[in-house]
Amino acid sequence: MLLPLEFKIQSKRQANFSAYVIGGGGTAIDLYALKKSGTAGGPNQVAENIKLFPNDLYYSAGAGADFYLNYFKLGLEIKLLTGAKNLLKPSSNIFSQSLNTIKNQMLVFSITFEG
């Protein structure tokens, strides 16, 4: 399994502020896709009948800012992670025949405090 790898390009600190952009990629594992499905039927037939591959590759891009305060540094960051692989396992049931592709997409907002 590969670790996530990100590159960060940061501006010079101006007074108490600096900005940066980040980009990179990595792997992800969908733990729910690894779970064994229960009995067929019931209220959630879609989750039981659409099978997904558990491993995914993703790439990420984002931006952030650091604020240097009196006692700590506050960091705000927003990042978009987009899956690169089609996660849908081919199947002959009615639920998965209507889908062409399923890809992960996640928007992450982070707040960090450094003392």
trRosetta pair geometry for C-beta under 8 A, 3 or more apart (Angstrom, degrees):
i j d omega theta_ij theta_ji phi_ij phi_ji
1 27 5.9 -139 -163 77 80 146
1 29 7.7 -35 -127 -45 133 120
2 5 7.7 -57 162 -15 108 104
2 26 6.2 -163 109 -152 101 63
2 27 4.8 115 56 -9 91 119
3 26 6.6 -57 140 -132 33 112
4 24 6.6 85 173 124 83 129
4 25 7.2 -149 -146 116 69 29
4 26 3.1 -40 -103 -73 68 152
4 27 7.6 -136 -70 29 65 54
4 60 7.9 19 -159 7 117 137
5 24 5.0 -153 103 -165 57 121
5 25 6.5 -2 58 60 84 62
5 26 6.2 153 13 -75 61 86
6 22 5.3 14 176 -178 118 110
6 23 6.8 163 -152 86 76 23
6 24 3.3 -121 -102 -1 53 150
6 25 8.0 150 -81 8 63 32
6 26 8.0 -38 -47 -36 83 113
6 60 6.6 -38 -103 74 109 123
7 22 6.7 165 83 -152 46 61
7 23 5.7 -18 56 64 92 75
7 24 5.7 148 6 -69 68 97
8 20 5.4 15 -175 171 95 135
8 21 7.5 168 -149 85 53 40
8 22 4.8 -18 -99 -100 75 89
9 20 6.1 165 84 -156 45 81
9 21 5.4 -6 56 57 97 86
9 22 7.8 -178 20 -81 65 42
10 18 5.9 37 179 153 103 122
10 19 7.4 173 -151 95 63 35
10 20 3.9 -30 -100 -94 71 114
10 66 7.9 11 -146 5 123 125
11 14 7.4 -25 129 -13 119 102
11 18 5.3 -169 73 -160 85 80
11 19 5.0 31 15 55 126 74
11 20 6.6 -144 3 -74 72 59
12 18 6.8 -122 120 -119 20 109
13 16 7.8 -4 -175 -123 103 17
13 17 7.2 147 -156 75 65 34
13 18 4.5 -58 -96 -60 62 117
13 68 7.0 27 -150 -14 127 140
14 17 5.6 -28 69 69 83 88
14 18 6.9 137 16 -84 69 63
16 67 6.2 37 140 -166 95 64
16 68 4.3 -132 -155 62 77 87
16 69 7.0 81 -176 -74 133 37
17 65 6.6 -17 -162 -174 91 108
17 66 7.2 152 -155 82 42 59
17 67 6.0 -9 -101 -107 71 63
17 68 7.3 -129 -55 15 31 85
18 65 7.1 164 87 -156 42 62
18 66 4.9 -3 59 53 90 104
18 68 7.8 50 1 -25 95 106
19 63 7.1 0 -178 -178 99 100
19 64 7.2 169 -156 93 60 44
19 65 4.9 -27 -104 -102 72 81
19 66 7.8 -163 -79 19 27 70
20 63 6.9 171 92 -155 49 60
20 64 5.4 -11 62 63 91 86
20 65 7.5 169 19 -86 71 35
20 66 7.4 37 -3 -12 111 100
21 61 7.8 -9 -179 -169 96 80
21 62 7.2 171 -157 94 59 42
21 63 5.0 -29 -105 -101 68 79
21 64 8.0 160 -92 20 27 67
22 60 7.2 -15 119 119 99 105
22 61 7.2 167 92 -152 61 37
22 62 5.1 -7 59 63 99 87
22 63 7.2 -179 17 -84 76 28
22 64 6.9 22 -8 4 114 109
22 77 7.5 17 11 -154 136 122
22 79 6.6 -35 75 -104 120 115
23 59 7.6 5 -173 176 83 93
23 60 6.6 178 -147 94 43 64
23 61 4.8 6 -107 -107 88 73
23 62 7.6 171 -74 23 54 59
24 59 7.2 -167 107 -153 32 65
24 60 5.5 -6 63 55 71 99
25 57 6.8 19 175 176 117 87
25 58 6.0 -178 -151 96 76 51
25 59 4.2 -35 -93 -105 103 63
25 60 6.3 171 -86 10 43 77
25 84 7.9 17 -145 -27 127 133
26 57 7.6 -172 102 -151 29 60
26 58 6.2 -12 62 59 68 89
26 60 7.6 3 13 -7 96 116
27 55 6.6 -20 -170 -166 111 92
27 56 6.9 147 -161 81 61 49
27 57 5.8 -39 -102 -101 68 58
27 58 7.4 142 -114 16 19 81
28 55 7.5 148 80 -157 50 46
28 56 4.7 -19 62 65 96 101
28 57 7.8 170 18 -91 79 13
28 58 5.7 34 -9 -8 118 123
28 83 7.5 -84 41 -101 131 96
28 104 6.7 -78 73 64 150 171
29 34 7.4 13 170 -33 102 128
29 54 5.7 16 -160 155 74 97
29 55 6.0 -21 -104 -100 70 62
29 56 7.7 -178 -79 22 25 78
30 33 4.0 54 101 7 116 115
30 34 7.0 163 98 -15 65 83
30 52 6.2 -32 85 113 156 130
30 53 8.0 103 33 103 124 46
30 54 4.9 -139 56 -146 83 60
30 55 7.8 -129 14 -55 82 21
30 56 6.8 63 -27 -10 101 115
30 87 7.3 67 -8 -152 150 142
30 104 7.8 -160 -71 -74 115 130
31 34 5.6 -53 -156 32 41 114
31 35 7.0 56 146 -36 65 94
31 54 7.6 66 -82 -151 21 112
32 35 5.5 -37 -158 10 41 120
33 51 7.6 96 -152 -171 91 59
33 52 4.2 -90 -115 81 126 103
33 53 6.8 24 164 105 151 16
33 54 4.2 -175 91 -91 118 74
33 87 7.5 -104 -94 179 156 119
34 54 4.9 51 -59 -106 85 146
37 47 7.6 169 -122 128 110 78
37 48 4.8 121 -167 -138 132 76
38 42 7.5 12 92 7 121 157
38 48 6.9 -73 53 -108 72 120
39 42 6.8 107 85 -27 89 123
40 45 7.6 46 -171 -127 69 87
40 48 6.1 160 -119 142 55 142
40 49 7.8 69 -135 -71 94 90
41 45 6.6 -17 -132 -91 23 102
42 45 6.7 158 66 -63 64 71
42 48 7.3 94 53 -20 110 149
44 47 4.6 -7 155 29 112 115
44 48 6.4 117 109 -17 80 96
45 48 5.7 -66 -148 44 37 108
45 49 5.7 16 163 -8 75 119
45 95 7.2 -164 129 -64 92 142
46 49 6.3 -71 -138 45 24 98
46 50 5.9 2 175 -2 68 115
46 95 5.6 170 -126 -144 66 138
47 50 7.0 -55 -121 43 21 93
49 91 7.4 176 170 123 75 156
49 93 5.0 -108 -175 106 117 157
49 94 8.0 -1 151 55 151 68
49 95 4.4 105 104 31 124 145
49 96 6.8 -144 137 -24 88 96
50 88 7.3 -56 -171 -132 97 88
50 91 7.5 -161 -124 33 43 144
50 95 5.2 -108 -58 128 90 121
50 96 5.2 146 -115 -75 75 94
50 99 7.3 50 -130 16 124 150
50 102 7.9 101 170 -44 126 156
51 88 7.9 96 81 -163 59 51
51 89 4.1 -39 99 48 103 130
51 91 6.0 115 26 -50 107 135
51 96 7.3 -25 27 -75 72 149
52 87 4.6 12 -159 150 98 106
52 88 6.6 -45 -109 -97 67 36
52 89 6.4 -155 -98 -9 13 94
52 102 6.5 -81 -112 88 107 143
53 56 7.4 129 99 -66 99 74
53 85 7.2 -69 76 128 137 130
53 87 5.0 -136 45 -151 86 63
53 88 7.8 -22 -1 33 89 12
53 89 6.0 134 -48 -62 74 89
55 85 7.9 22 108 54 70 158
56 83 4.9 -46 -177 -136 131 112
56 84 7.4 143 179 41 81 68
56 85 5.4 -152 -136 45 69 112
56 87 6.1 -29 -85 -82 112 113
56 104 5.6 66 166 8 168 132
57 83 7.2 108 75 -159 47 64
57 84 4.5 -40 91 47 97 118
57 85 5.6 93 31 -22 86 107
58 81 5.0 28 163 179 139 96
58 82 6.2 156 -156 77 87 34
58 83 5.1 -51 -95 -96 89 47
58 84 6.2 -176 -100 -9 30 87
58 104 6.5 -60 -89 82 121 120
59 81 7.5 172 86 -149 31 58
59 82 6.0 -20 61 61 77 88
59 84 6.2 73 -10 -57 94 113
60 79 5.5 16 -177 176 113 113
60 80 6.7 167 -149 85 64 47
60 81 4.6 -23 -95 -98 96 74
60 82 7.5 161 -88 16 45 67
61 79 7.0 170 89 -152 28 72
61 80 5.8 -12 61 57 77 93
62 77 6.2 63 140 176 133 90
62 78 5.5 -163 -155 100 108 49
62 79 3.1 -62 -55 -101 152 67
62 80 6.2 159 -74 11 86 62
62 108 7.6 -55 -86 66 153 93
63 77 7.4 -167 102 -145 34 65
63 78 6.4 -1 59 57 71 85
64 75 6.1 24 168 -179 127 92
64 76 6.0 179 -154 94 82 50
64 77 3.4 -22 -95 -101 126 79
64 78 7.0 163 -81 17 72 55
64 110 7.7 -27 -107 65 131 101
65 75 7.3 176 90 -148 43 56
65 76 5.5 -1 55 56 86 94
65 77 7.9 -176 22 -75 49 57
66 73 5.7 -5 -171 -180 105 111
66 74 7.2 150 -159 81 54 47
66 75 5.0 -20 -103 -99 76 82
67 73 7.0 157 79 -162 48 59
67 74 4.5 -14 60 63 102 99
67 75 7.6 -171 21 -76 69 35
67 76 7.7 33 -6 -2 106 100
68 73 5.4 -22 -107 -110 61 86
69 72 5.7 5 63 64 107 60
69 73 6.9 173 23 -97 76 30
69 74 6.0 47 -11 -7 118 104
71 115 7.3 -23 152 -140 78 75
72 113 5.4 6 162 -171 142 88
72 114 6.1 157 -168 77 85 44
72 115 5.1 -43 -108 -101 97 50
73 112 7.9 -3 105 109 88 93
73 113 7.4 147 75 -160 54 41
73 114 4.3 -11 54 59 103 102
74 111 7.4 -23 -167 -166 86 87
74 112 7.4 151 -160 81 40 57
74 113 6.3 -11 -104 -103 63 67
75 110 7.3 -9 113 114 99 97
75 111 7.0 152 82 -159 62 39
75 112 4.0 -4 55 55 113 102
75 113 7.8 -150 22 -63 81 27
75 114 7.1 46 -13 -6 112 106
76 109 7.9 -15 -168 -171 80 87
76 110 7.5 159 -155 86 36 59
76 111 6.0 -6 -103 -106 66 71
77 108 7.8 -5 112 113 95 92
77 109 7.2 161 87 -156 55 44
77 110 4.4 -7 60 57 104 101
77 111 7.9 -170 25 -71 75 31
77 112 7.4 25 2 -2 114 107
78 107 7.2 -7 -170 -176 92 90
78 108 7.2 161 -154 87 45 54
78 109 5.2 -10 -103 -104 78 74
78 110 7.8 -172 -75 21 34 70
79 107 7.5 160 83 -157 47 48
79 108 4.7 -15 62 62 95 101
79 109 8.0 178 22 -77 68 33
79 110 7.3 15 6 -1 111 109
80 105 7.5 -13 -172 -168 90 86
80 106 7.5 158 -156 84 47 49
80 107 5.7 -18 -103 -104 71 70
80 108 7.8 -174 -79 21 24 76
81 104 7.3 -25 119 125 98 106
81 105 7.2 166 89 -153 61 39
81 106 4.5 -5 58 59 105 96
81 107 7.9 -163 23 -74 73 26
81 108 6.6 42 -8 -10 109 114
82 103 7.2 19 -177 149 75 122
82 104 7.4 158 -162 95 32 70
82 105 5.4 6 -114 -112 68 82
83 87 6.9 -23 159 -35 155 113
83 103 4.3 -170 74 -173 113 82
83 104 3.5 100 -39 45 128 83
83 105 6.6 -97 8 -57 88 56
84 103 7.8 114 -16 -144 5 117
85 103 7.3 160 77 -117 39 87
86 101 4.5 -88 -125 -137 106 94
86 102 6.7 91 -165 46 65 55
86 103 6.6 -58 -104 -70 46 86
87 102 4.8 -72 61 90 95 98
87 103 6.6 147 1 -96 99 36
87 104 6.9 71 -28 -30 142 86
88 96 6.4 153 -170 -153 111 106
88 99 5.8 -165 -116 115 154 122
88 100 7.8 151 38 121 157 24
88 101 6.1 -151 9 -138 125 31
88 102 4.5 115 -52 14 95 102
89 96 7.5 -45 78 -146 65 156
90 96 7.3 149 -155 139 30 133
91 95 7.9 -3 88 69 129 85
91 96 4.2 70 56 57 107 149
91 97 7.6 -103 88 -50 73 69
92 96 8.0 17 15 68 10 109
92 97 7.1 29 -160 -65 33 111
93 96 5.7 70 64 23 84 94
93 97 6.9 -151 91 -17 37 96
94 97 5.9 -55 -139 29 29 116
94 98 7.2 25 168 -18 60 105
95 98 7.1 -73 -173 28 25 102
95 99 7.8 1 146 -4 59 113
96 99 5.7 -64 -154 39 50 109
99 102 6.3 12 169 -49 137 95
